[in-house]
Amino acid sequence: PIKITMPALSSTMKEGRVVSWLKNEGDEIEAGEAIMVVESDKADMDVEAFEDGFLAKIITGEGESAPVGDVVALIAENESDIDSVVASFEGG
């Protein structure tokens, strides 16, 4: 699976809060498409996907925070891979 991590939106940012997800689990996403809004210590910013695929699992929900670099969601390359990506995450 492709991991989406909490980006560093400023040089001083240590963690970010997911304001909202612009995509739902199972949705197809394209590289360059905004997939979530993150609140940093300075502003709210759209975060784009870097790869094409399907949003398989949202790990950090809306209103929750995560340290910079932590995985906040998983992308499956193919729609048929979503279940196995979710299972591999939940299985550890």
C-alpha positions as CSV (number, residue, x, y, z in Angstrom):
1,P,0.0,0.0,0.0
2,I,1.0,3.6,-0.5
3,K,1.2,5.5,2.8
4,I,0.0,9.1,3.2
5,T,1.8,10.8,6.0
6,M,1.2,14.0,7.9
7,P,3.1,16.7,6.0
8,A,5.3,19.4,7.5
9,L,3.4,22.5,6.3
10,S,5.8,24.9,8.0
11,S,9.4,24.7,9.4
12,T,8.1,24.8,12.9
13,M,5.2,22.4,12.6
14,K,5.5,19.3,14.9
15,E,2.0,17.9,14.4
16,G,-1.1,18.6,12.3
17,R,-4.8,18.2,12.8
18,V,-7.0,16.8,10.1
19,V,-9.7,19.4,9.6
20,S,-11.6,17.4,7.0
21,W,-11.2,14.6,4.5
22,L,-12.2,15.6,1.0
23,K,-12.3,12.0,-0.1
24,N,-14.0,8.9,1.5
25,E,-12.7,5.4,1.9
26,G,-13.1,3.6,-1.4
27,D,-12.9,6.7,-3.5
28,E,-10.6,6.9,-6.5
29,I,-7.9,9.6,-6.2
30,E,-5.5,11.0,-8.6
31,A,-2.0,12.5,-8.1
32,G,-2.3,16.2,-7.5
33,E,-5.8,16.0,-6.2
34,A,-6.6,17.5,-2.8
35,I,-7.6,14.7,-0.4
36,M,-7.6,16.4,3.0
37,V,-7.4,19.7,4.8
38,V,-4.8,19.9,7.5
39,E,-4.5,22.6,10.2
40,S,-0.9,23.6,11.0
41,D,0.4,26.1,13.5
42,K,0.0,28.8,10.9
43,A,-3.0,28.0,8.6
44,D,-5.3,25.4,7.1
45,M,-4.0,23.9,3.9
46,D,-5.2,21.4,1.3
47,V,-3.0,18.3,1.1
48,E,-2.7,16.6,-2.3
49,A,-2.2,13.0,-3.1
50,F,1.2,12.1,-4.7
51,E,0.0,8.9,-6.3
52,D,-3.0,7.6,-8.2
53,G,-5.1,4.9,-6.4
54,F,-8.0,4.3,-4.1
55,L,-8.3,5.7,-0.6
56,A,-8.3,2.4,1.3
57,K,-8.1,3.4,5.0
58,I,-8.3,6.6,6.9
59,I,-6.2,6.2,10.0
60,T,-6.4,9.8,11.4
61,G,-10.0,10.9,11.5
62,E,-11.4,14.4,11.2
63,G,-10.6,16.5,14.2
64,E,-7.7,14.2,15.2
65,S,-4.1,15.2,15.3
66,A,-0.9,13.3,14.2
67,P,2.8,14.0,14.5
68,V,4.5,15.1,11.3
69,G,5.6,12.0,9.4
70,D,3.0,9.7,10.9
71,V,0.8,7.7,8.5
72,V,-2.7,9.2,8.4
73,A,-4.1,7.1,5.5
74,L,-3.4,4.2,3.1
75,I,-3.9,4.1,-0.6
76,A,-4.5,0.9,-2.6
77,E,-3.2,0.9,-6.2
78,N,-6.2,-0.9,-7.4
79,E,-9.8,-1.0,-6.2
80,S,-9.6,-4.8,-5.8
81,D,-6.6,-4.3,-3.4
82,I,-8.6,-2.2,-0.8
83,D,-9.6,-5.2,1.4
84,S,-6.1,-6.6,1.5
85,V,-4.6,-3.2,2.3
86,V,-7.1,-2.7,5.2
87,A,-6.5,-6.3,6.5
88,S,-2.7,-5.8,6.4
89,F,-3.0,-2.6,8.4
90,E,-5.5,-4.0,11.0
91,G,-3.5,-7.2,11.3
92,G,-0.4,-5.2,12.2
